[in-house]
């Protein structure tokens, strides 16, 4: 099944890309079908992939010493693992498909870097949008702690 350019228009990370640039990003995606409850990302492991939710939903949660705590459920057009595009560092949370399962578009960081070398505008837009998102999350996290 071809990757939907229409879906990428809903993805905040790609906001500001032209339709041909979105098509270039879509060309490096691999479709991944995830079974209900299947683990996608495990907290405290390293990763070099990000995912766009194409259908269904995923639950983001953190594993504490005694139990897991759900943070958010993400659906169509939202991304997970995007920090892997920056540093391939440790995952800050775990992610699993909800009871309906999910269809994801996987983007390898190495393929994304190659694409950004070919078109600097794609990299600039994606990193700017990621910085905006991280700033928003940090501000709200800090306000919640007051």
C-alpha positions in Angstrom: 0.0 0.0 0.0 1.5 3.4 -1.0 2.3 5.9 1.8 -0.4 8.6 2.0 0.9 12.1 1.3 -2.5 13.3 2.7 -1.5 11.8 6.0 1.8 13.7 6.0 -0.1 17.0 5.7 -1.5 16.3 9.2 2.0 15.5 10.7 3.2 18.5 12.7 6.9 17.5 12.2 6.5 18.0 8.4 4.4 21.2 8.6 5.9 23.6 6.1 7.2 21.1 3.6 6.0 21.3 0.0 4.0 18.4 -1.4 7.0 17.1 -3.5 9.1 17.2 -0.3 6.4 15.2 1.6 6.5 12.7 -1.3 10.3 12.4 -0.9 9.8 11.7 2.9 7.0 9.2 2.0 9.4 7.4 -0.4 11.7 6.5 2.5 8.9 5.1 4.7 8.3 1.4 5.4 4.8 0.4 6.3 4.6 -1.6 9.5 1.5 -3.5 10.8 1.4 -3.8 14.6 -0.7 -6.3 16.4 -3.0 -5.3 19.3 -0.8 -4.8 22.4 2.4 -5.3 20.5 5.5 -3.5 21.9 6.9 -0.9 19.4 9.5 1.0 21.5 11.0 -0.1 24.8 12.0 2.6 27.3 15.8 2.9 28.0 16.8 1.1 24.8 18.5 3.0 21.9 16.7 3.5 18.7 17.4 4.8 15.2 13.8 4.9 13.9 10.8 7.2 14.2 7.2 6.2 13.3 4.2 8.0 12.0 0.8 6.6 13.1 -1.1 5.9 9.8 -4.0 4.1 11.4 -5.1 2.9 14.8 -3.5 4.1 17.9 -0.5 3.6 20.2 -0.1 4.1 24.0 3.0 5.9 25.3 3.9 4.9 28.8 6.8 4.9 31.3 7.8 2.0 33.4 8.6 2.8 37.0 10.1 0.6 39.7 6.8 -0.8 40.7 4.4 -0.2 37.8 3.8 1.4 34.4 2.1 4.7 34.0 0.3 5.7 30.8 1.2 9.1 29.5 -0.8 9.5 26.3 -2.6 7.7 23.5 -1.6 8.9 20.0 -3.5 8.4 16.8 -3.4 9.1 13.1 -0.9 11.7 12.0 1.1 11.7 15.2 4.7 10.6 15.6 6.7 8.5 18.1 10.4 8.1 18.5 11.2 11.4 16.7 14.1 12.2 18.9 16.0 9.3 17.2 16.3 11.6 14.3 18.6 13.8 16.4 20.8 11.5 18.4 19.7 7.8 18.4 19.9 8.0 22.2 17.9 6.2 24.8 14.2 6.1 24.5 12.4 8.1 27.2 9.2 6.0 27.2 7.8 2.7 25.9 5.1 2.5 23.2 2.7 -0.3 22.4 -0.2 -0.6 20.0 -3.7 -0.3 21.6 -6.2 -3.1 21.5 -7.1 -2.2 17.9 -3.6 -2.5 16.7 -1.9 0.1 14.4 -0.4 0.7 11.1 2.8 2.8 11.2 5.2 4.3 8.8 8.7 3.7 9.9 11.5 6.2 9.0 15.1 5.1 9.6 17.3 8.0 10.8 20.0 7.1 8.3 17.5 7.4 5.4 16.2 10.7 6.8 19.8 12.1 7.1 20.5 11.1 3.5 17.3 12.8 2.3 18.2 15.9 4.3 21.7 16.0 2.6 19.9 16.0 -0.7 17.4 18.7 0.3 18.4 20.9 3.2 15.0 22.5 3.4 13.5 19.2 4.6 16.0 18.9 7.4 15.6 22.5 8.4 11.8 22.3 8.5 11.8 19.0 10.5 14.4 20.2 13.0 12.7 23.6 13.5 9.3 21.8 14.1 11.0 19.4 16.5 12.6 22.3 18.4 9.2 24.0 18.7 7.6 20.8 20.0 10.4 20.2 22.6 10.2 23.8 23.7 6.4 23.5 24.2 6.8 20.3 26.2 9.5 21.7 28.4 7.6 24.8 29.2 4.5 22.9 30.1 6.4 20.4 32.1 8.1 23.2 34.1 4.7 24.9 34.6 3.2 21.7 35.9 5.9 21.5 38.6 5.2 24.9 40.0 
